[in-house]
Amino acid sequence: MSASTSTPVSVPAVAARHVTSGGTRVYTLTVPAFPHFAANVFVVVRGEAAAPTYTALIDTGGSHEASTAALDAGLDAVRSEYGEAVAWDTLSRVVITHPHPDHVAGLPFVHSRTAAPVAAHEWAVATIQNPAGDPVKRQADMEDHLLWLGLTGGGTEAEYAERLRRRARNTMLPEAVEIQTPLKDGDVLDNIFTVIYTPGHEGSQVCLRVDDLLLSADHLLPRNSPPLMPERFQRGAGLGHYLDSLDRIEALEGVSVALGGHDGPMHDWKGRIQNLRDRYDDKLRAVLNAAAEPITIHDLTHALNPRLRAVQAILLLDQTAALVEYLVGRGQLVETRREDGAALVVRTVQP
């Protein structure tokens, strides 16, 4: 997502406090990661409030001044309202759940305040340590992607193509930051966080378990299904990975609450997983219904969303591409190519 001129988000300094079965305190700081869009940052504290033995910051919000100011205010409130002796210079650890700008773009600001080591999944290291990457390759990959989507003409096709080109020129954070601790699935970070690799929404996303509490990042959210894009465009992305990751989370026992990267807590988090599965079943059925004849992904997006608003267009185009990729992989759609190279898909089974 990107910033807009919408009304700025107004959020409390500390949105919630949870105490785990082991006595760990987890504070939710809701920050305006973009002017119109809030994200959750978490402060995790162990030990006596007056002299904690361990403090961690999970995610960092956005890079603009309102977000970083809210992060500062949140730490101040944890001290003044809850008596926790936490400060930038005593922070033990920073963890990035996934390198999307609403979760990682504030990392350079955080890095300027604390020497705490930074951890992220091993696949996120390159993005965070070299956010500019290879711009030439990135643009070439995008041109191939635009062709596959069917964005080869004028009108909305040209509009979406240019918006996606602009997105490909953006970086996830404004400057590089070193990652001291690359994470893998199953790691136990600092003898506190169990790392659960949950690709799908983003190819290097992790969830973190602390005692009976799950920090579910953007993998599991209380109000929305997370945006997806196809794996052909990002390693580890896509609906297949997302559904597999839901299965892994659902198998957890002894978790009483899940805290996502946006919005409030989920006590019935397994019910939320089933709701998400049902929603994706409906979306997949709708794709099959709309693909009775060969159709491009661009045209399919509009067929599925006849009242498509411009602000939704790119995310829904990504989602349709992810749904198509999943159904092609299952043999329920077959993909051919139009003369200009655009993908054409048609169902092989009745919905």
C-alpha positions in Angstrom: 0.0 0.0 0.0 1.0 3.6 -0.4 0.2 6.8 1.3 -2.8 8.9 0.3 -4.3 12.3 1.2 -7.1 10.6 3.3 -7.8 11.7 6.8 -4.7 10.8 9.0 -5.1 7.9 11.4 -5.5 8.8 15.1 -4.5 6.1 17.5 -3.8 5.7 21.2 -0.2 5.4 22.4 -0.8 2.0 23.8 -3.7 0.1 22.3 -3.6 -3.0 24.5 -1.6 -5.0 27.1 -1.5 -8.7 27.3 0.3 -10.9 29.9 1.2 -14.4 28.7 0.9 -17.6 30.8 4.6 -17.2 31.6 4.3 -13.6 32.8 5.7 -11.9 29.6 4.1 -8.6 29.0 3.2 -7.7 25.4 2.1 -4.1 24.6 0.4 -3.3 21.3 1.4 0.1 19.9 -0.8 1.1 17.0 1.0 3.5 14.7 0.0 5.3 11.5 2.3 3.3 9.2 0.8 5.4 6.4 -1.3 8.6 6.9 -4.5 6.6 6.2 -3.5 3.1 7.5 -2.5 1.9 10.9 -0.2 -1.0 11.8 0.6 -2.7 15.1 4.1 -2.7 16.7 4.7 -4.8 19.8 6.9 -4.2 22.8 7.7 -7.5 24.6 9.0 -7.3 28.2 10.3 -9.9 30.6 11.5 -9.5 34.2 10.6 -7.0 36.9 8.9 -3.8 35.5 11.5 -1.6 37.3 14.4 -3.6 35.8 13.4 -5.8 32.9 15.7 -8.6 31.9 14.7 -8.5 28.2 12.8 -6.1 26.0 12.0 -6.6 22.3 10.4 -4.5 19.6 8.5 -6.4 17.0 8.1 -4.5 13.7 8.7 -0.8 13.3 5.8 0.9 11.5 6.4 3.4 8.7 9.2 5.8 8.0 7.2 9.1 8.0 7.2 11.5 10.9 3.7 10.6 12.2 4.6 6.9 12.5 8.0 7.4 14.1 6.5 10.0 16.5 3.8 7.5 17.5 6.4 4.8 18.1 8.3 7.2 20.4 5.0 8.1 22.2 4.2 4.4 22.6 7.5 3.7 24.4 6.9 6.7 26.6 3.4 5.4 27.5 4.7 1.9 28.3 7.0 3.6 30.8 4.7 6.2 32.2 1.4 4.3 32.3 2.6 0.8 33.1 5.9 1.5 35.0 8.0 -0.6 32.6 11.6 0.6 32.5 11.9 0.3 28.7 13.9 2.7 26.6 15.7 2.8 23.2 19.1 2.4 24.9 18.1 -0.7 26.9 16.3 -2.5 24.1 17.5 -6.1 23.7 16.2 -7.0 20.3 14.3 -5.8 17.2 12.4 -8.3 15.1 10.9 -7.7 11.6 8.1 -10.1 10.8 8.2 -9.3 7.0 9.7 -6.6 4.8 6.6 -4.7 3.8 6.8 -0.9 4.3 4.1 -0.7 7.0 6.2 -3.1 9.1 9.8 -2.4 8.2 10.1 1.2 6.8 10.6 2.6 10.3 13.6 0.4 10.9 16.3 3.0 9.9 14.7 5.4 12.5 14.7 2.6 15.1 18.3 1.7 14.2 19.3 5.4 14.8 17.9 5.1 18.4 19.1 1.7 19.5 22.0 -0.7 19.0 19.8 -3.7 19.6 20.5 -6.5 17.1 17.9 -7.0 14.3 16.4 -10.4 13.4 14.3 -11.3 10.3 13.8 -14.4 8.2 16.8 -15.4 6.1 14.9 -14.6 2.9 14.2 -11.0 4.1 17.9 -10.2 4.7 18.7 -9.2 1.1 15.7 -6.8 1.0 16.5 -5.2 4.3 20.3 -5.0 3.8 20.1 -3.9 0.1 16.6 -2.3 -0.4 17.5 -0.9 -3.8 18.4 -4.3 -5.1 18.9 -4.6 -8.8 16.6 -1.9 -10.3 17.2 -3.1 -13.9 16.2 -6.7 -13.1 13.3 -5.5 -11.0 11.9 -3.5 -13.9 12.5 -6.3 -16.4 10.7 -8.8 -14.1 7.8 -6.3 -13.9 7.6 -6.0 -17.7 7.3 -9.8 -18.0 4.7 -9.8 -15.2 2.6 -7.0 -17.0 2.6 -9.1 -20.2 1.4 -12.2 -18.3 -1.4 -10.2 -16.6 -2.6 -9.0 -20.0 -1.8 -5.3 -19.5 -0.8 -4.8 -23.1 -3.4 -2.3 -24.3 -4.9 1.1 -23.5 -7.5 2.2 -21.0 -7.4 0.5 -17.6 -4.7 -1.9 -18.9 -2.3 1.0 -19.5 -3.3 2.7 -16.2 -2.6 -0.5 -14.2 0.6 -1.2 -16.0 2.0 2.3 -15.1 0.9 1.9 -11.5 2.7 -1.4 -11.2 5.8 0.0 -12.8 5.8 2.7 -10.2 5.4 0.1 -7.5 8.4 -1.8 -8.8 10.5 1.3 -8.5 9.7 1.7 -4.8 11.8 0.2 -2.1 10.5 -1.4 1.1 12.6 0.9 3.4 14.4 4.1 2.8 17.9 2.9 3.7 19.8 -0.3 4.4 20.0 -1.8 7.9 22.2 -4.8 8.9 20.5 -8.0 10.0 22.5 -9.7 12.8 20.2 -12.7 13.2 18.8 -14.5 10.1 15.8 -16.6 11.2 14.6 -20.0 10.1 11.5 -22.0 10.8 11.6 -23.6 14.2 14.3 -21.3 15.7 13.8 -20.2 19.3 15.0 -16.6 19.3 16.6 -15.4 22.5 15.0 -18.4 24.3 11.7 -16.5 24.1 10.2 -16.5 20.6 9.4 -19.7 18.7 9.7 -18.8 15.0 7.0 -20.1 12.7 7.7 -19.5 9.0 4.4 -18.5 7.3 4.9 -17.6 3.6 2.0 -16.6 1.4 1.2 -13.0 2.0 5.0 -12.3 1.8 7.6 -14.9 1.0 9.8 -14.3 4.1 7.1 -13.7 6.7 7.3 -15.2 10.2 4.9 -15.5 13.1 6.3 -15.6 16.7 4.9 -17.6 19.6 5.5 -16.4 23.2 4.1 -18.8 25.7 0.3 -19.0 25.0 0.3 -15.9 22.8 0.9 -15.8 19.0 2.1 -12.7 17.1 0.6 -13.6 13.8 1.9 -10.7 11.7 -0.1 -10.2 8.5 -0.7 -14.0 8.2 -3.8 -14.0 10.4 -5.8 -10.8 10.7 -9.1 -10.3 12.5 -10.9 -8.3 9.8 -9.3 -8.9 6.4 -7.7 -11.5 4.4 -4.1 -10.4 3.7 -3.2 -9.3 0.2 -1.6 -12.0 -2.0 0.4 -12.0 -5.2 1.5 -15.0 -7.3 4.6 -16.9 -6.5 5.8 -16.4 -10.1 6.5 -12.8 -9.1 7.8 -13.4 -5.5 9.4 -16.5 -4.1 7.3 -17.9 -1.2 4.2 -15.8 -2.1 0.9 -17.2 -3.4 -2.3 -18.9 -2.2 -0.8 -22.4 -2.0 1.8 -21.2 0.5 -0.8 -19.1 2.4 -3.2 -22.0 2.9 -0.4 -24.4 3.9 0.8 -21.8 6.4 -2.8 -21.6 7.8 -2.6 -25.3 8.4 0.6 -25.0 10.3 -0.7 -22.2 12.5 -4.0 -24.1 13.1 -2.0 -27.1 14.4 -0.6 -25.1 17.3 -1.9 -26.1 20.7 -2.2 -24.0 23.8 -2.4 -20.6 22.1 -5.1 -18.5 23.8 -4.9 -15.3 21.7 -3.4 -14.1 18.4 -2.3 -10.6 17.8 -2.1 -9.6 14.1 -0.2 -6.9 12.4 -3.3 -4.8 12.1 -6.5 -4.3 14.2 -7.3 -6.0 17.5 -6.8 -9.3 19.3 -8.2 -12.7 18.1 -9.3 -15.0 20.9 -11.2 -17.3 18.5 -8.3 -17.4 16.2 -9.0 -20.9 14.9 -12.5 -19.8 14.0 -10.9 -17.0 12.1 -8.8 -19.5 10.2 -11.9 -21.4 9.1 -13.5 -18.2 8.0 -10.6 -17.4 5.8 -10.6 -20.8 4.2 -14.3 -20.4 3.5 -13.7 -17.0 1.9 -11.0 -18.4 -0.4 -13.2 -21.3 -1.4 -15.8 -18.7 -2.4 -13.2 -16.7 -4.3 -11.8 -19.8 -6.2 -15.4 -20.8 -7.1 -16.0 -17.3 -8.5 -12.8 -17.5 -10.6 -14.0 -20.8 -12.1 -17.4 -19.4 -12.8 -15.9 -16.4 -14.6 -13.5 -18.5 -16.7 -15.9 -20.4 -18.8 -14.1 -19.0 -21.9 -10.5 -18.0 -22.3 -9.9 -14.8 -20.4 -6.9 -12.6 -19.4 -6.2 -12.0 -15.7 -6.9 -8.3 -16.2 -10.3 -9.0 -17.7 -11.0 -11.7 -15.0 -10.3 -9.1 -12.3 -13.0 -6.9 -13.7 -15.4 -9.8 -14.2 -15.0 -10.7 -10.5 -15.2 -7.1 -9.3 -17.7 -5.3 -11.6 -17.7 -2.3 -9.2 -13.9 -2.1 -8.9 -12.7 1.1 -7.5 -9.4 2.5 -8.6 -7.9 2.4 -5.1 -8.5 -1.3 -5.0 -7.4 -2.2 -8.5 -3.8 -3.2 -8.0 -4.3 -5.3 -4.9 -7.3 -7.1 -6.5 -5.3 -7.7 -9.7 -2.6 -9.2 -7.5 -5.1 -11.4 -5.8 -6.8 -12.6 -9.0 -3.3 -13.5 -10.3 -2.7 -15.5 -7.1 -6.0 -17.3 -7.4 -5.4 -18.1 -11.1 -1.9 -19.5 -10.4 -3.3 -21.7 -7.6 -6.1 -23.1 -9.8 -3.7 -23.7 -12.8 -1.4 -25.6 -10.4 -4.4 -27.8 -9.4 -5.4 -28.4 -13.0 -8.7 -26.7 -12.6 -7.7 -24.0 -15.0 -5.5 -24.4 -18.1 -3.2 -21.5 -19.2 -2.4 -20.7 -22.8 -0.9 -17.6 -24.3 -2.4 -15.0 -26.6 -0.4 -13.9 -29.6 0.9 -10.9 -27.8 2.1 -13.1 -24.9 -0.7 -12.4 -22.4 -1.9 -15.4 -20.4 -5.3 -16.8 -21.2 -7.0 -19.1 -18.7 -10.1 -21.3 -19.0 -11.6 -23.7 -16.6 -11.2 -27.5 -17.0 -13.8 -28.4 -14.4 -17.3 -27.2 -13.4 -17.3 -24.9 -10.3 
